[in-house]
């Protein structure tokens, strides 16, 4: 079964692989609040507490990616930038490939670009053990927050390796996962499939600037001070 893609206005689009049989995506209402308004609090949370992007994974043929709000299965075995755009993933044809990690060759297409980092599992409590072994079909991913400053939408494409799971659609070899705003790290799990590579793509123009560390410190101090004042008043 293919996973349908949903446009911004809520219209269900065919993924190009097969007819939509049922909706398996979370509503795409993430654009109702501009990222510029969300960024200060999100950035503070990232600075003070860290963030692992542990939102529930949306399932598609290639498994799931945490922090995603929608997924779309691709047709064929070629998941290049041009193919992604030809198939208009999530209703857009202007996706840009930022970086790619090849599991078989253990290397990045553009080493260091956008901080794209992919690590093998096993995943325990949303973290990856330092096994450096791709025998298991799960792992962790992360990228720089600068991506969100530059682009409006971010997607991770998971490509199956040589061995597919029993009963899987023979025509589907990759799936795209549209990320929730401001999420820049998380996990993936392909079930019983081998992993070939994971690709980071983005599109559109970002609508906020990444604040300087000093600004984050001042914001944090202000919020902490307000909290202390409120507590004293209650006492």
Secondary structure as UniProt FT lines:
FT   STRAND          5..6
FT   TURN            8..9
FT   STRAND          12..13
FT   TURN            30..31
FT   HELIX           35..49
FT   STRAND          58..60
FT   TURN            61..62
FT   STRAND          63..65
FT   TURN            66..67
FT   STRAND          68..73
FT   HELIX           81..86
FT   TURN            87..88
FT   HELIX           89..91
FT   STRAND          96..102
FT   TURN            103..106
FT   STRAND          107..108
FT   TURN            109..112
FT   HELIX           113..115
FT   STRAND          117..120
FT   STRAND          123..124
FT   TURN            125..126
FT   STRAND          127..128
FT   TURN            134..135
FT   STRAND          138..142
FT   HELIX           146..150
FT   STRAND          153..160
FT   TURN            166..167
FT   TURN            170..171
FT   STRAND          174..179
FT   TURN            181..182
FT   STRAND          185..189
FT   TURN            191..192
FT   STRAND          195..203
FT   HELIX           213..234
//
